[in-house]
Amino acid sequence: MTEASSPTVWRRWLAFELARLRRAAGLDQKDVAKALRCTVGKVSYYETAERPVVVRDLDEVLLPLYRVPEDRWSLYLQAARDSRQKGWWERYDANTLRSWFSPFVGLEQGASQIRICEAQLIPGLLQTKDYAEAVARRGTAERTEEDIARHVELRMTRQQILHRDPGPVRLWTVLDEAALRRVVGSPTVMREQLLHLAAMTRHPKITVQVVPYVNGAHPGMTGRFQILDFPWPADPGVAYVEHRAGALYLEEPDEIEAHTVAFQHTCVLALSPDDSAIMIRTVAEEF
């Protein structure tokens, strides 16, 4: 996979572009609806990525209406085609991949950078198979052995973005020391997990920092979150906050800024990447 190869991300980019182009053309959604001979709701769905754009609408109406130079049409048309494809994760049923989590996987697979603040667990992208299985077994949902196996398979497959060629995702994770010391599975599982985490810190596009207990309170203690960035400068990104029954996808500038500031403050209180790697190896040996 390459950056932005996710249909979810192409759909998001195209929605962002259609809203930008409409405003640049001095049109409102009613004008566009009249040109498309549709409802304003359909135009809104296009601009919020709630519905994939019909290629014919783009080719015959929207691109000419927005006066997009013809030498750029192929980019938008290809984006529309790609956005209508099925992502590999969509083959999983609802028992494995919740409807509210599926959009996140699609965004994650096309992100150029992901920043994660986590206080209790090793993040999914950095988990070993045994650790992921132990987490799945202690979840509140009742799962069969087959459900657990598919859950772990999904999590392991998501990790392909760390090694995609070209363009592996840039991952920056800040953890609380509790995530290193909480025994998930068994001491053996934890030792293998922490050695794996330490090894991943040597990856040129992966940064891991740890906030030690002695540094006291930090913004990440109020709840885990992620900030996903995408490979287009004008895209503000998404802040993702998961809760027991679903998740929030936050895209307003003030929401992104609040989580960015919280992430930065937590990093300031954390050990440096090199000292964090030493601490991870030390705790691993204690197990």
Secondary structure in CASP SS format (residue, H / E / C, confidence):
PFRMAT SS
TARGET T0000
AUTHOR 0000-0000-0000
METHOD secondary structure of the structure
MODEL  1
M C 1.00
T C 1.00
E C 1.00
A C 1.00
S C 1.00
S C 1.00
P H 1.00
T H 1.00
V H 1.00
W H 1.00
R H 1.00
R H 1.00
W H 1.00
L H 1.00
A H 1.00
F H 1.00
E H 1.00
L H 1.00
A H 1.00
R H 1.00
L H 1.00
R H 1.00
R H 1.00
A H 1.00
A C 1.00
G C 1.00
L C 1.00
D C 1.00
Q H 1.00
K H 1.00
D H 1.00
V H 1.00
A H 1.00
K H 1.00
A H 1.00
L H 1.00
R C 1.00
C C 1.00
T C 1.00
V H 1.00
G H 1.00
K H 1.00
V H 1.00
S H 1.00
Y H 1.00
Y H 1.00
E H 1.00
T C 1.00
A C 1.00
E C 1.00
R C 1.00
P C 1.00
V C 1.00
V C 1.00
V H 1.00
R H 1.00
D H 1.00
L H 1.00
D H 1.00
E H 1.00
V H 1.00
L H 1.00
L H 1.00
P H 1.00
L H 1.00
Y C 1.00
R C 1.00
V C 1.00
P C 1.00
E H 1.00
D H 1.00
R H 1.00
W H 1.00
S H 1.00
L H 1.00
Y H 1.00
L H 1.00
Q H 1.00
A H 1.00
A H 1.00
R H 1.00
D H 1.00
S H 1.00
R C 1.00
Q C 1.00
K C 1.00
G C 1.00
W H 1.00
W H 1.00
E H 1.00
R H 1.00
Y C 1.00
D C 1.00
A C 1.00
N C 1.00
T C 1.00
L C 1.00
R C 1.00
S C 1.00
W C 1.00
F C 1.00
S H 1.00
P H 1.00
F H 1.00
V H 1.00
G H 1.00
L H 1.00
E H 1.00
Q H 1.00
G H 1.00
A C 1.00
S C 1.00
Q E 1.00
I E 1.00
R E 1.00
I E 1.00
C E 1.00
E E 1.00
A C 1.00
Q C 1.00
L C 1.00
I C 1.00
P C 1.00
G H 1.00
L H 1.00
L H 1.00
Q C 1.00
T C 1.00
K H 1.00
D H 1.00
Y H 1.00
A H 1.00
E H 1.00
A H 1.00
V H 1.00
A H 1.00
R H 1.00
R C 1.00
G C 1.00
T C 1.00
A C 1.00
E C 1.00
R C 1.00
T C 1.00
E H 1.00
E H 1.00
D H 1.00
I H 1.00
A H 1.00
R H 1.00
H H 1.00
V H 1.00
E H 1.00
L H 1.00
R H 1.00
M H 1.00
T H 1.00
R H 1.00
Q H 1.00
Q H 1.00
I H 1.00
L H 1.00
H C 1.00
R C 1.00
D C 1.00
P C 1.00
G C 1.00
P C 1.00
V C 1.00
R E 1.00
L E 1.00
W E 1.00
T E 1.00
V E 1.00
L E 1.00
D E 1.00
E H 1.00
A H 1.00
A H 1.00
L H 1.00
R H 1.00
R C 1.00
V C 1.00
V C 1.00
G C 1.00
S C 1.00
P H 1.00
T H 1.00
V H 1.00
M H 1.00
R H 1.00
E H 1.00
Q H 1.00
L H 1.00
L H 1.00
H H 1.00
L H 1.00
A H 1.00
A H 1.00
M H 1.00
T C 1.00
R C 1.00
H C 1.00
P C 1.00
K C 1.00
I E 1.00
T E 1.00
V E 1.00
Q E 1.00
V E 1.00
V E 1.00
P C 1.00
Y H 1.00
V H 1.00
N H 1.00
G C 1.00
A C 1.00
H C 1.00
P H 1.00
G H 1.00
M H 1.00
T H 1.00
G C 1.00
R C 1.00
F E 1.00
Q E 1.00
I E 1.00
L E 1.00
D E 1.00
F C 1.00
P C 1.00
W C 1.00
P C 1.00
A C 1.00
D C 1.00
P C 1.00
G C 1.00
V E 1.00
A E 1.00
Y E 1.00
V E 1.00
E E 1.00
H E 1.00
R C 1.00
A C 1.00
G E 1.00
A E 1.00
L E 1.00
Y E 1.00
L E 1.00
E C 1.00
E C 1.00
P H 1.00
D H 1.00
E H 1.00
I H 1.00
E H 1.00
A H 1.00
H H 1.00
T H 1.00
V H 1.00
A H 1.00
F H 1.00
Q H 1.00
H H 1.00
T H 1.00
C H 1.00
V H 1.00
L H 1.00
A C 1.00
L C 1.00
S C 1.00
P H 1.00
D H 1.00
D H 1.00
S H 1.00
A H 1.00
I H 1.00
M H 1.00
I H 1.00
R H 1.00
T H 1.00
V H 1.00
A H 1.00
E H 1.00
E H 1.00
F C 1.00
END
